[in-house]
Every structure is written in structure tokens, then in C-alpha cells.
Amino acid sequence: MQGESGSGGSELTHIRVYVDNQDVYDKNVNEDTTQAYVDFYKTFAPGGHSVVAIAWNYSGQYIKKYSTFTVK
């Protein structure tokens, strides 16, 4: 799952990820970039799961992306 900010650079200040409505990743960042990624490992139970990733910039603007995945 990848999101992009609007045109031009935008300094990200915070990224948060939820899986099944549980906060699994929460990080303050200071990157002047138009793309960012989240990298972490966590074990999930077999079955379907939903994920929401939200990233904010200094202006308080945010981007929110939704996805699903299945653990076999």
C-alpha cells in the first residue's frame, strides 16, 4: 500500500497504521518527500484483515489509504 502527497514536496510529520482498528504503528517523522513507507513486522491471526494508513504534514493535511489482506 503506497500513498503519494500532492504536487511538490510536503514534509511529513506523523504516520499511523491501524490493522483491524488496532493501532499497530505510530511514528513521528520529518522527511521532505513526496513518498514515504512504513516497515515493521507483526504476526496476525489467519483470516481477513483491514489496514488503514494515515500520514500528516506540517499544515495538518493528511492522506488516508485503506486496504485488506488475508493471512493463510
PyRosetta script that sets phi, psi and omega in degrees:
from pyrosetta import init, pose_from_sequence

init()
pose = pose_from_sequence("MQGESGSGGSELTHIRVYVDNQDVYDKNVNEDTTQAYVDFYKTFAPGGHSVVAIAWNYSGQYIKKYSTFTVK")
pose.set_psi(1, 123.5)
pose.set_omega(1, -178.4)
pose.set_phi(2, -134.4)
pose.set_psi(2, 139.4)
pose.set_omega(2, 176.9)
pose.set_phi(3, -123.8)
pose.set_psi(3, 155.7)
pose.set_omega(3, 178.6)
pose.set_phi(4, -126.4)
pose.set_psi(4, 144.7)
pose.set_omega(4, 176.5)
pose.set_phi(5, -79.2)
pose.set_psi(5, 177.9)
pose.set_omega(5, 178.8)
pose.set_phi(6, -68.0)
pose.set_psi(6, -173.9)
pose.set_omega(6, -176.8)
pose.set_phi(7, -64.3)
pose.set_psi(7, 147.0)
pose.set_omega(7, -178.2)
pose.set_phi(8, 79.0)
pose.set_psi(8, 166.5)
pose.set_omega(8, 179.7)
pose.set_phi(9, -71.1)
pose.set_psi(9, 153.1)
pose.set_omega(9, 178.3)
pose.set_phi(10, -147.5)
pose.set_psi(10, 118.7)
pose.set_omega(10, -177.9)
pose.set_phi(11, -74.5)
pose.set_psi(11, 118.1)
pose.set_omega(11, 176.7)
pose.set_phi(12, -77.5)
pose.set_psi(12, 142.4)
pose.set_omega(12, 178.6)
pose.set_phi(13, -115.5)
pose.set_psi(13, -24.1)
pose.set_omega(13, -174.7)
pose.set_phi(14, -156.8)
pose.set_psi(14, 141.2)
pose.set_omega(14, 174.1)
pose.set_phi(15, -130.4)
pose.set_psi(15, 134.0)
pose.set_omega(15, 177.5)
pose.set_phi(16, -135.0)
pose.set_psi(16, 140.2)
pose.set_omega(16, 179.1)
pose.set_phi(17, -127.7)
pose.set_psi(17, 133.9)
pose.set_omega(17, 176.2)
pose.set_phi(18, -117.1)
pose.set_psi(18, 137.6)
pose.set_omega(18, 171.2)
pose.set_phi(19, -123.2)
pose.set_psi(19, 124.5)
pose.set_omega(19, -177.3)
pose.set_phi(20, 52.3)
pose.set_psi(20, 43.5)
pose.set_omega(20, 178.4)
pose.set_phi(21, 65.6)
pose.set_psi(21, 16.3)
pose.set_omega(21, 177.0)
pose.set_phi(22, -111.8)
pose.set_psi(22, 132.4)
pose.set_omega(22, 178.7)
pose.set_phi(23, -68.8)
pose.set_psi(23, 114.3)
pose.set_omega(23, -177.6)
pose.set_phi(24, -114.4)
pose.set_psi(24, -12.5)
pose.set_omega(24, -180.0)
pose.set_phi(25, -152.8)
pose.set_psi(25, 128.6)
pose.set_omega(25, -176.1)
pose.set_phi(26, -147.7)
pose.set_psi(26, 110.6)
pose.set_omega(26, -173.0)
pose.set_phi(27, -143.0)
pose.set_psi(27, 134.1)
pose.set_omega(27, 169.3)
pose.set_phi(28, -82.2)
pose.set_psi(28, 134.1)
pose.set_omega(28, -179.3)
pose.set_phi(29, -134.3)
pose.set_psi(29, 156.9)
pose.set_omega(29, 174.8)
pose.set_phi(30, -138.8)
pose.set_psi(30, 81.9)
pose.set_omega(30, -177.4)
pose.set_phi(31, -126.6)
pose.set_psi(31, 126.4)
pose.set_omega(31, 174.5)
pose.set_phi(32, -86.7)
pose.set_psi(32, 95.7)
pose.set_omega(32, -172.8)
pose.set_phi(33, -153.7)
pose.set_psi(33, 161.2)
pose.set_omega(33, 173.1)
pose.set_phi(34, -102.8)
pose.set_psi(34, -4.9)
pose.set_omega(34, 176.1)
pose.set_phi(35, -139.1)
pose.set_psi(35, 145.9)
pose.set_omega(35, 176.6)
pose.set_phi(36, -142.5)
pose.set_psi(36, 159.8)
pose.set_omega(36, 178.2)
pose.set_phi(37, -137.7)
pose.set_psi(37, 160.5)
pose.set_omega(37, 177.4)
pose.set_phi(38, -117.9)
pose.set_psi(38, 133.1)
pose.set_omega(38, -178.0)
pose.set_phi(39, -134.0)
pose.set_psi(39, 111.3)
pose.set_omega(39, 176.9)
pose.set_phi(40, -156.8)
pose.set_psi(40, 162.3)
pose.set_omega(40, 179.2)
pose.set_phi(41, -117.5)
pose.set_psi(41, 137.4)
pose.set_omega(41, 177.6)
pose.set_phi(42, -155.3)
pose.set_psi(42, 145.8)
pose.set_omega(42, 178.3)
pose.set_phi(43, -94.0)
pose.set_psi(43, 132.8)
pose.set_omega(43, 178.4)
pose.set_phi(44, -122.1)
pose.set_psi(44, 150.3)
pose.set_omega(44, 178.8)
pose.set_phi(45, -66.3)
pose.set_psi(45, 153.1)
pose.set_omega(45, 175.7)
pose.set_phi(46, -58.5)
pose.set_psi(46, 147.2)
pose.set_omega(46, 179.2)
pose.set_phi(47, 120.4)
pose.set_psi(47, -174.1)
pose.set_omega(47, -177.9)
pose.set_phi(48, -83.1)
pose.set_psi(48, 145.2)
pose.set_omega(48, -179.4)
pose.set_phi(49, -140.4)
pose.set_psi(49, 153.5)
pose.set_omega(49, 175.3)
pose.set_phi(50, -114.2)
pose.set_psi(50, 147.7)
pose.set_omega(50, 179.6)
pose.set_phi(51, -133.3)
pose.set_psi(51, 139.7)
pose.set_omega(51, 175.7)
pose.set_phi(52, -128.9)
pose.set_psi(52, 128.2)
pose.set_omega(52, 176.6)
pose.set_phi(53, -118.2)
pose.set_psi(53, 133.9)
pose.set_omega(53, -179.3)
pose.set_phi(54, -130.3)
pose.set_psi(54, 134.0)
pose.set_omega(54, 176.5)
pose.set_phi(55, -129.0)
pose.set_psi(55, 136.0)
pose.set_omega(55, -179.1)
pose.set_phi(56, -113.8)
pose.set_psi(56, 153.4)
pose.set_omega(56, 171.9)
pose.set_phi(57, -113.4)
pose.set_psi(57, -180.0)
pose.set_omega(57, -177.8)
pose.set_phi(58, -61.1)
pose.set_psi(58, -26.5)
pose.set_omega(58, -179.0)
pose.set_phi(59, -81.1)
pose.set_psi(59, -4.5)
pose.set_omega(59, -177.9)
pose.set_phi(60, 87.1)
pose.set_psi(60, -0.8)
pose.set_omega(60, 175.5)
pose.set_phi(61, -72.3)
pose.set_psi(61, 152.9)
pose.set_omega(61, -179.6)
pose.set_phi(62, -143.6)
pose.set_psi(62, 161.2)
pose.set_omega(62, 172.2)
pose.set_phi(63, -125.1)
pose.set_psi(63, 138.2)
pose.set_omega(63, -178.5)
pose.set_phi(64, -127.7)
pose.set_psi(64, 129.9)
pose.set_omega(64, 179.5)
pose.set_phi(65, -124.9)
pose.set_psi(65, 139.0)
pose.set_omega(65, 179.2)
pose.set_phi(66, -114.6)
pose.set_psi(66, 146.8)
pose.set_omega(66, 174.3)
pose.set_phi(67, -157.9)
pose.set_psi(67, 173.1)
pose.set_omega(67, 174.8)
pose.set_phi(68, -134.0)
pose.set_psi(68, 158.8)
pose.set_omega(68, 174.9)
pose.set_phi(69, -151.1)
pose.set_psi(69, 160.5)
pose.set_omega(69, -179.6)
pose.set_phi(70, -124.3)
pose.set_psi(70, 131.2)
pose.set_omega(70, 174.9)
pose.set_phi(71, -98.9)
pose.set_psi(71, 127.1)
pose.set_omega(71, 179.7)
pose.set_phi(72, -100.7)
pose.dump_pdb("model.pdb")
